[in-house]
Amino acid sequence: MTLVVQKFGGTSLADADRIRHVAERVSESREAGNQVVVVVSAMGNTTDDLIDLAAAVSDGTHPREMDMLLTSGERISMALVAMAIEDCGVPAVSFTGSQAGILTTAAHGEAEIVDITPFRVREAIDEGQVVIVAGFQGVSPDSKDVTTLGRGGSDTTAIALAAVLDADVCEIYTDVDGIFTADPRLVAEARRLDEISFDEMYEYAAAGAGVLMPTSVEFGRRYLIPIHVRSSLHDGHGTWVREAIADQSTVLGVAHLDSTVSVVGSAVHSEPEISVQMKEILSDAGVVGESVAGSDLRLSWAIHDADAVKALNALHHGLIEGSS
């Protein structure tokens, strides 16, 4: 049987109707003959609401208690999703991060996974159950305290679980149709990528592309777990993240992070004319900035915040469309 890890973000679980829709999707995958492990985020804006509530109650930081508070959001999601899947006639069981054996460092708010001992998860899979795991959290074996993994923690939970369970694929369900050549909210002409390599996705994420966090991509790269980023709202093709693809175009996409706009490609530094072309495009668009040295896969151009959208559009038209 194929083992699939599916992760659903907060938008996908925003209300009862969407939770039932997720349950139906998971049940269809199970009935198709797959073994399924589901990782869930907190519903909608639950995490932000809890942070605001804590700020209203206390002026202090309280890192341990914040982790206790914030992990409750994913526990709510996991229980509701398990109930909805059971109502579809498919046996299901939910586990917290600690029950799933996710062991982390003791750094509250930014813990890192150090090991996973998924004995209960494997046992439930062998018994024919769909397993739902609360994302974004684990437990420190040193302090014995609950911890959170920081931004993008549920993606990291899902891909790390996929690695340790030797899953065939990790599906990341979100509110977008995949990974695009630029942020589609800022660039209307941005195109969805069918495939992207682990190395390129890591650089893209580090440059500001927010669909996946760099830490989660690193787990996929390290253990060669194919990642399929898809919309939870329909059955579109999405984008595959996997090993390097032959004949990838030089310019992959444009990402932005605060005042930095980055072009990410598989051969930017091996083709110096790309840097020159980038400077000319920005200059023609009236954008003033400074070139920032990057890695072998990334070249960045630092600009003012106010010019970010203008630069994104200019680079997308000049580089992305020009390379097609």
Residue, then its C-alpha position, 0 to 999 in steps of 0.5 A: m500500500t502507498l503511504v501518504v502524509q497529508k498536511f492541511g493548513g489553517t485556511s483549509l480547516a477554517d470552519a465546520d464545512r471545510i473540516r468536513h471537506v477535508a475529512e471527505r478528501v482524506s477518506e477518499s484517499r484511504e478508500a483508494g487503498n492508501q495508508v494516510v497520516v494527516v497533519v493539521s494546523a490550527m483552525g483559521n486565525t486561531t493562533d493569532d487570536l490566542i496570541d492576542l488573548a495572551a497579550a490582553v491578559s499579560d504584559g510578560t513573555h512567558p515562553r513556556e506557557m505560550d507554548m502550552l497555549l498555542t499548541s491547543g489550537e492544533r489539538i482542537s483541529m486534530a480532534l475535530v478532523a478525527m471526528a469528521i473522518e469517523d463520520c465518513g465511515v473510516p476509522a481514525v485516531s488523533f495524536t498530539g505531537s508528543q504522543a506521535g513521538i516528535l522530540t525537540t530541543a527545549a527552545h520554546g517558540e522556536a524548537e527544532i526536531v531532533d528525533i521522531t519515535p512514531f511507535r503509536v503512529r505506526e501501530a495505528i497505521d497497521e491497525g488500518q486507522v487514519v492517523i491525525v497528528a497535531g502539527f507545529q509541536g513536540v516535546s523536549p526530552d530534556s525539559k519534558d515540556v511541550t514545545t512549538l516549532g516556529r513559523g511553518g512548523s506544521d509543514t516541518t511536522a508533516i515532511a519530517l513524519a513522511a521521512v521517518l515513516d518512509a512515506d511515498v509522498c507528502e502532500i501539502y494542502t493550502d489555499v493556493d494552487g501550487i508554487f508560482t513564478a511570483d506572488p500571484r497576489l502581487v503579480a497577476e501574470a505569475r505562472r504556476l510551476d509544475e515542478i521545482s527541485f529541492d535545492e531551488m525550492y530551498e533557495y526560493a523559500a529563503a528568498g521570501a516565497g512563503v508557500l513552504m518554509p526552508t526548514s521543511v524543504e530541508f527535511g524533504r531534500r535530506y530524505l528525498i521525500p517528494i512534496h506535492v503542494r496542492s489546493s485543498l479547495h479543488d483537485g488541481h495538479g499543484t506543484w511537485v518539489r523533488e530531485a533536480i530536474a534536467d533542462q530547468s530554465t535559467v530563471l525560475g521565479v521572483a520572490h520578495l522578503d521585506s526590502t529584498v527582491s530575489v531572482v532564483g534560478s538553477a544557473v544564475h551565477s554561471e551566467p553573469e549576463i543575468s545579473v547585468q540584465m537584472k540591473e538593466i530591467l530595474s533601472d528601466a523601471g526606475v527602481v534604485g537598489e544594490s546587488v547582494a551576493g547570493s549562493d550558487l542558486r540565488l542572486s538578490w537585489a536589495i531595494h526600498d519597500a515602496d518599490a517592491v511591487k514595481a520591481l516584482n512586476a518588472l523582473h517577472h515580465g523581463l526575466i520570467e517571460g523572457s526565458s519562456 
